[in-house]
C-alpha cells in the first residue's frame, strides 16, 4: 500500500532515515562515491527538506520503499527513490513511480537524476519512458545522469 508520509511525525521521519541508510549505501557502492547526499542526511535535514514523500508500506506495516518529489509549476522532480535491500526486484520502485506519475498527471515534465553507473536505476527510469537529458560530474570520476519524461 502506498500512502503519503508526514514529515511532522517523528516516527515516520525516523523510518525514512533508517530506510535511506539501508538503501543508499548500495547506490554509493555502484557509483563509487560514498558521499552521496542521502547518506549525509540527519533526522532534522529530512524533516526540513520540504519534499513530499510517499511510502510503500507492507502488510506488517513496515516502510519498505519511499519516493520523494519536489513539485513545481513546470516540472516534478523525483528527488529520492529508495527500497529496502531485502525487497529489491519486487516491483516496489516501479509502483512508487507509477503512483507519482498518477498523482501529478497534470505536470508537463518529470525530472530525475541518478548515478550514471547505477544500471538498475537507469534501466528502471528508461522503462517508464524517461530519456537521458545530460550527464554531469559531481566529484572526480563520479557522474550523474539527468533524465526527463515529457507528458504533454
Beta strands, then each sheet from edge to edge (+ up, - down):
strand 1: 2-5
strand 2: 52-57
strand 3: 63-71
strand 4: 76-83
strand 5: 109-115
strand 6: 131-139
strand 7: 142-150
sheet 1: 1+ 2- 3+ 4- 5- 7+ 6-
end
